[in-house]
Amino acid sequence: MDLRIKSNIPSRLPAPEATTPAASSVAPRAATEPQASARPMDTFAPALQRTANVALAPKVTDAQRMNEYLTGARPPPADFEKVMGYKPYQLQTPNGPRMQDPLGFASSPGGIGPVEDFDVMAKTHDYGYDLLRYHAKVGQPLGPDARKAADAMFREDLFAHANAKSGTLDRFKSRAWAQIYATAVELNSKVQNYRAP
């Protein structure tokens, strides 16, 4: 008995029509639809970039801040005069502008050495130390690098002053005293652990 069913359906179906991506029904729709995802990125990209730039901006260190204070590039804090009792002023020196404590003066134990010769450098250094005291008083103490920066500028200015002397013997003597004063200041800072004096 033959169980095979005969049918009039052709054994081969015609192959579907070949389509290209351009002819596909998806391509025209995608081309005409607005790209919704690109719009928010375009809108927020500048704001995100600005935020990233602020986050990546280098932080001003306490040493840089102290240098800016001492050269006048950064003005004294708004209430410095009220808290510390004087208003610093700027003086043009051979080493550039330097802020001065009008109440400050050069001193040494027992008045040893030509302290008056280094008076300008001492007044700038005094202002630096008063900035350390000010920031400690208002509850925003500067780190150890601020005091190190004030001492470093003191040393640099002492030696620049000594090296500007006209005679060889005067330069030699002045350098010797510059070394003594700078070292004394630096040792005292180290003993005080670079905190506000």
C-alpha positions as CSV (number, residue, x, y, z in Angstrom):
1,M,0.0,0.0,0.0
2,D,1.4,3.4,-1.0
3,L,1.0,5.9,1.8
4,R,2.7,8.8,0.0
5,I,0.4,11.8,-0.5
6,K,0.7,13.5,-3.7
7,S,0.3,17.3,-3.8
8,N,0.1,19.9,-6.4
9,I,2.5,22.2,-4.4
10,P,5.7,22.7,-6.3
11,S,8.7,21.1,-4.6
12,R,10.8,24.3,-4.9
13,L,9.6,27.6,-3.7
14,P,10.8,30.7,-5.5
15,A,13.8,32.4,-3.8
16,P,12.9,35.6,-1.9
17,E,13.8,38.8,-3.7
18,A,17.3,39.9,-2.8
19,T,17.4,43.2,-0.8
20,T,20.2,45.6,-0.3
21,P,20.7,47.6,2.9
22,A,19.6,50.7,1.0
23,A,16.4,49.0,-0.1
24,S,15.6,47.6,3.3
25,S,12.6,49.0,5.1
26,V,14.8,49.7,8.2
27,A,17.3,52.0,6.4
28,P,15.0,54.8,5.3
29,R,13.3,54.9,8.7
30,A,16.6,55.2,10.5
31,A,17.7,58.0,8.1
32,T,14.6,60.1,8.6
33,E,14.4,59.6,12.4
34,P,16.1,62.3,14.6
35,Q,19.0,60.9,16.7
36,A,17.6,61.4,20.1
37,S,20.6,60.1,21.9
38,A,23.0,62.7,20.3
39,R,20.9,65.7,21.4
40,P,21.4,65.4,25.2
41,M,25.2,64.8,24.7
42,D,25.5,67.9,22.6
43,T,23.6,69.9,25.2
44,F,25.5,68.7,28.3
45,A,29.0,68.2,26.8
46,P,30.2,71.8,27.3
47,A,29.0,71.7,31.0
48,L,30.6,68.3,31.6
49,Q,33.9,69.7,30.0
50,R,33.8,72.7,32.3
51,T,33.3,70.5,35.3
52,A,36.1,68.3,34.3
53,N,38.4,71.3,33.8
54,V,37.6,72.6,37.3
55,A,38.3,69.2,38.8
56,L,41.6,68.9,37.0
57,A,42.8,72.5,37.8
58,P,45.9,72.3,39.9
59,K,45.4,73.1,43.6
60,V,47.4,76.0,45.0
61,T,49.8,74.7,47.6
62,D,50.5,76.4,50.9
63,A,54.0,77.2,49.7
64,Q,52.7,78.9,46.5
65,R,50.2,80.8,48.6
66,M,52.9,82.1,50.9
67,N,55.1,83.2,48.0
68,E,52.1,85.0,46.5
69,Y,51.4,86.7,49.8
70,L,55.0,87.8,50.3
71,T,55.4,89.2,46.8
72,G,52.0,90.9,46.8
73,A,50.6,88.7,44.0
74,R,47.9,87.7,46.6
75,P,46.4,90.4,48.7
76,P,46.4,90.0,52.5
77,P,43.2,88.3,53.9
78,A,40.3,90.8,54.1
79,D,40.4,90.9,57.9
80,F,44.1,90.6,58.4
81,E,44.5,94.2,59.6
82,K,41.7,93.7,62.2
83,V,43.1,90.4,63.4
84,M,46.8,91.3,63.4
85,G,46.7,95.0,64.1
86,Y,48.5,96.4,61.1
87,K,48.3,96.8,57.3
88,P,51.2,95.5,55.3
89,Y,52.6,97.6,52.5
90,Q,54.5,96.7,49.3
91,L,58.1,97.7,48.7
92,Q,60.0,97.3,45.4
93,T,63.3,95.6,46.0
94,P,66.1,94.4,43.7
95,N,64.6,90.9,44.0
96,G,61.1,92.1,43.0
97,P,58.1,93.3,45.0
98,R,58.0,92.3,48.7
99,M,55.3,92.9,51.3
100,Q,56.5,94.5,54.5
101,D,55.4,94.4,58.1
102,P,55.7,98.1,59.2
103,L,56.0,97.0,62.8
104,G,58.7,94.4,62.0
105,F,62.4,94.7,62.3
106,A,65.6,92.7,62.1
107,S,66.8,91.2,65.3
108,S,69.2,88.6,66.6
109,P,70.0,87.3,70.1
110,G,72.0,90.0,71.8
111,G,71.8,92.2,68.7
112,I,74.7,90.2,67.2
113,G,75.7,91.1,63.7
114,P,74.7,93.9,61.3
115,V,71.0,93.3,61.8
116,E,70.0,96.7,60.4
117,D,71.6,95.8,57.1
118,F,69.0,93.0,56.6
119,D,66.0,95.0,57.8
120,V,64.0,94.9,54.5
121,M,64.3,91.1,54.4
122,A,63.3,90.8,58.0
123,K,60.2,92.8,57.6
124,T,59.0,90.6,54.7
125,H,59.8,87.5,56.8
126,D,57.9,88.9,59.8
127,Y,54.9,89.4,57.6
128,G,55.2,85.8,56.5
129,Y,55.2,84.6,60.1
130,D,52.2,86.9,60.9
131,L,50.3,85.2,58.0
132,L,51.0,81.9,59.7
133,R,49.7,83.3,63.0
134,Y,46.7,84.8,61.3
135,H,45.6,81.6,59.6
136,A,46.1,79.7,62.9
137,K,43.9,82.2,64.7
138,V,41.0,82.1,62.2
139,G,41.1,78.3,62.3
140,Q,42.6,77.8,58.8
141,P,46.2,76.9,59.6
142,L,48.7,76.7,56.7
143,G,50.8,73.6,56.4
144,P,54.5,73.2,57.1
145,D,55.4,74.1,53.5
146,A,54.1,77.7,54.0
147,R,56.7,78.3,56.8
148,K,59.4,76.6,54.7
149,A,58.5,78.9,51.8
150,A,58.8,82.0,54.0
151,D,62.2,80.9,55.3
152,A,63.4,80.0,51.8
153,M,62.5,83.5,50.5
154,F,64.3,85.0,53.5
155,R,67.4,83.0,52.7
156,E,67.3,83.9,49.0
157,D,66.8,87.6,49.7
158,L,69.6,87.7,52.3
159,F,72.1,86.2,49.9
160,A,70.9,88.4,47.0
161,H,71.5,91.4,49.2
162,A,74.9,90.1,50.3
163,N,76.0,89.3,46.8
164,A,75.1,92.9,45.6
165,K,77.8,94.4,47.9
166,S,80.5,96.3,46.0
167,G,83.7,95.2,47.7
168,T,85.0,91.6,47.9
169,L,85.5,91.8,51.7
170,D,82.0,93.4,52.2
171,R,80.5,90.6,50.1
172,F,82.3,87.9,52.1
173,K,81.2,89.4,55.5
174,S,77.6,89.9,54.4
175,R,77.4,86.3,53.0
176,A,78.7,85.0,56.3
177,W,76.0,86.9,58.3
178,A,73.4,85.9,55.7
179,Q,74.3,82.2,56.3
180,I,74.1,82.7,60.1
181,Y,70.7,84.4,60.1
182,A,69.2,82.1,57.5
183,T,70.4,78.9,59.3
184,A,69.2,80.2,62.7
185,V,65.7,80.9,61.3
186,E,65.5,77.5,59.6
187,L,66.7,75.6,62.7
188,N,64.1,77.4,64.8
189,S,61.4,76.5,62.3
190,K,62.5,72.8,62.5
191,V,62.4,72.9,66.3
192,Q,58.8,74.3,66.1
193,N,57.9,71.6,63.6
194,Y,57.1,74.2,61.0
195,R,53.9,75.3,62.8
196,A,52.8,78.9,63.3
197,P,55.4,80.6,65.6
